């Protein structure tokens, strides 16, 4: 019985782990939904909703959609199947950097409406990167 208590996770670690899992699934859901919309929605709809979407860059929109779907899987799948678990913090770091660039582009384009969402997603990515990289490697 003493060995079980020795290896049982502390309640603080369990709370951190649950919080990180919730964050990972939320980010995967966000990136997955945006990816599916960009990858499979009709181009006319995307060009009407995204003011930066030019008629000549259909391949770019579809490519970012497929990439975001891959990011959604990279946030959750390695930790679930316990293969390549370092991919989760690496993905989180990469997406935190991407979200910083996206936030900067919204500032440059004078679009403050999306800035809060970009910053919150970036902070969530940084939290997952810190948590899975340093705090509680899965």
LUMROZA-515726 format. One record per atom (N, C-alpha, C, O): y, x, z negated. Coordinates in pm, whole numbers, plus 50000, padded with zeros to 5 digits. Atoms other than C-alpha are relative to their C-alpha. Layout:
# LUMROZA-515726
YXZ ...
This chain:
# LUMROZA-515726
498815008050000 500005000050000 501265008450000 502295004550056 498834991250005 502355028749933 500365005050140 501545006750170 499704995249866 502015040850293 500664989150085 501494992050170 499365010949926 502945006550427 501474999049963 502324996950050 498615000650042 506115006350222 500785011950053 501985011050079 499344988149951 506865041550339 500454998350146 501525003150184 499715001449858 506785031750708 500664986750037 501014984650153 499365012849969 508234996850680 501495002250024 502145009449949 498574998249974 511704994650834 500834993549889 500494982949837 499105005550100 514514989350589 500704987850058 500794986250180 499355012249952 516344956450607 501255003150082 501574995950176 498814996249924 519484974250729 499625004150143 500295000350239 500464996049866 517564990051019 499554988050080 499784987350201 500465012049930 516024956651102 501194991950052 501154986750163 498815007349958 519454940051116 500655007050119 501065000550216 499444992449888 520774967951341 499154998050125 499684996050234 500905001549887 517714964951564 500164986250064 500224985150187 499835013649948 518114927151599 501354998850071 501444992850178 498675000549939 521834931151671 500025007250134 500615002450230 500064992649873 521134957251938 499224992350106 499614992150222 500785008049904 518474935252100 500824988350053 500804985450172 499145011149956 520874905752108 501055005050098 501304998750200 498994994249910 523544927952265 499395003750134 499985001150238 500664996249875 521104941552522 499694987850085 499944987950205 500335012049923 519924906852623 501274993150052 501284987950163 498755006149954 523504893852641 500575007650120 500995001550218 499494992049888 524584922652864 499104998550123 499604997550235 500925001949888 521454919053078 500244986450066 500204985250188 499745013349946 522204881953116 501284999950081 501324994550191 498724999749928 525824888253215 499865007350133 500245001950238 500134992349876 525014915453468 499024993450096 499214994050218 500965006849915 522024895753597 500594988150073 500374986350193 499385011849937 523984863853661 501005004250106 501004998850217 499024995349902 526824882453832 499295006150120 499705004150234 500764993949891 524274902054037 499354989750090 499404991150213 500655010449919 522384871154151 501034992550083 500794989450200 498945007049924 525624853854250 500465008650117 500585003750229 499524991349891 526824883954449 498935002550105 499255004050223 501074996949904 523434889954609 499604988050085 499214989750200 500595011349930 522554854554709 500954988550032 500564979450105 499065010849969 525654832354722 500495001650144 500535012750196 499454998949864 527084824055065 501275008550000 502075007949907 498854990949991 529674849355179 501334992649995 502304997749939 498755007550002 532314822555229 500414996749857 501594997449822 499725003050141 532034812654863 500485012449927 501445011749850 499614987650068 532244848554745 501405004450042 502215008549958 498694995649952 535244856554963 501104990749951 502244995149934 499005009250053 537024825454837 500275002749852 501405001149806 499854997850145 536414834254470 500485014049965 501205015849867 499644986150029 536864871954484 501115004150095 500885005650215 498884997149912 540284880754614 499945014050061 500685016850155 500134986649943 539244916754683 498915000750105 498745011050170 501125000149905 536294906554903 500534997750141 500974986750176 499575001049861 537204913655263 498844995450087 497684997650052 501085004649912 535244898055550 499135011550052 497975009250088 500774988949946 534134932755660 499095007049901 498325015749940 500814992850098 532474943255336 498874991549942 498604992049822 501145008150046 529554919055316 498915008749939 498345005249836 501054991050050 527134947855268 500355005449861 499455007649779 499584995050129 529194960554973 499764989649891 499264992949784 500225010750098 529094927054793 498524998149972 498114996949857 501445001750019 525364923154850 499415012049926 498565010549839 500504987850068 524744959254743 500345000349853 499505004049771 499655000550141 526674955154420 499204989349927 498874990949809 500835010450060 524724923354355 498615005149966 498115003049856 501344994550025 521374940854391 500055010849892 499135011849810 499864989650103 522624970054179 500164993749862 499594998749766 499835006650129 523714946453901 498714993549951 498464992949831 501315005350040 520304929753905 499145011349943 498445009349843 500744988450053 518744964253858 500525004249863 499745007949776 499414996750131 521164971153571 499514990249894 499204994249782 500495010050096 520104938653405 498595003349954 498275002449835 501374996150037 516474949653416 500005012949918 499195014449827 499964987150070 517394984753297 500484998749856 500195007349773 499575002050139 519014970852983 498864995449911 498894998049790 501025006150085 515864953452864 498595005550026 497865008549932 501384996949966 512714963353050 499445012949941 498325012749889 500584987850057 512294999752937 499684998849851 498675004149805 500245001550143 512574990352570 498864990249973 498124991749875 501075009850020 510214960852609 498645006250029 497705004449950 501304994349965 507424979952784 499805014049944 498745020049961 500054987050066 508225012352595 499645011450096 498865020450063 500134989149903 508325034052905 501415003450047 502154994650091 498674995849959 511445054152984 501084994049913 502094989149963 499085006650093 513235041952673 501405006150000 502354999549960 498674993649992 516095066752725 500834994250114 502024997350125 499265006449892 517065046353031 501004989849946 502054987650007 499095010250056 518665019852808 501345006149960 502375001150006 498684994350031 521375042252654 500685006250122 501915005950132 499394994349879 521885059652989 500654989050085 501754990850137 499435011449927 522415026053159 501254994949930 502244991649995 498855005050076 524755015252882 501215009250016 502345004550031 498904990549980 526845047052915 500594998550140 501814997950157 499535001449862 527035043453292 500794987150019 501834987250086 499295012649982 528075007053272 501284999449918 502234992549957 498744999150075 530675014453003 501055007250085 502225003350087 499084992849911 532225039353246 500424991050116 501604990550151 499695009149889 532005014253532 500974989249955 501924986050026 499115010650049 533634987253320 501405005549969 502384998149980 498684993850018 536455011553234 500735000950133 501934998150140 499394999349866 537085016953605 500384986150049 501454984350108 499685013749960 536934979553669 501254995049926 502124988749985 498825004150077 539444973453388 501255006750056 502305000450069 498854993049941 541744999953537 500404993850133 501594992550162 499655006249872 541504983653878 500684986549980 501554982950059 499325012650026 542474950153728 501435002249950 502324994249977 498634996750042 545484966553563 500855003650121 501984999150133 499264995849880 546514982553892 500324988150090 501404987550148 499795011749915 546114949454078 500794988949931 500974978149988 499245009850076 548134930953812 499214987149980 499724976250003 500885011350029 545204908253719 499585000649853 498445004349823 500334998750142 545344906653340 498974989849950 498434991449841 500945010450042 543114875753325 498585005249977 497905000649886 501374994750012 539894895453372 499915012149908 498815016749877 499984987650078 540954925053160 499264998649867 498525007649828 500665001950129 539754910652829 498484999950014 497775005849933 501455000549978 536294903352969 499465014050033 498415017949983 500434986549966 536034938253119 499925008949877 498965016449858 499964991850121 537014954452790 498874996049905 498235004849847 501075004550090 534574933152588 498625004450049 497795008749970 501284995549945 531684940952822 499865015149984 498795020049951 500034985550018 532594977852812 499725004049856 498965013349831 500274997250143 532654977552431 498554996749967 497915004049892 501415003450022 529274960052431 499085010850054 498085014349990 500804989149941 527864986952661 500085012549913 499065019149890 499854988350087 529285014452439 499234998149870 498645007749819 500755002950122 527754997552133 498515002150021 497845008249937 501434998249971 524314996352294 499685014850022 498655019649977 500224985749977 524655032552408 499955007549868 499085015949847 499984993650131 525555043552056 498774996149918 498115004649858 501115004950082 522915021851890 498655005050045 497845009349963 501304995649951 520015030752113 499925015050017 498835020650019 500014985649984 521055066552160 500005007749870 499355018049860 499834992850126 521945076551804 499464992449881 498684997849803 500305007650121 521505049051551 498534996649987 497895000749890 501395004450004 518105033951629 499365002050136 499234992250211 500684998549872 516375049351929 498754991650002 497934992149909 501125009449991 513845023852043 498765007350048 497705001150062 
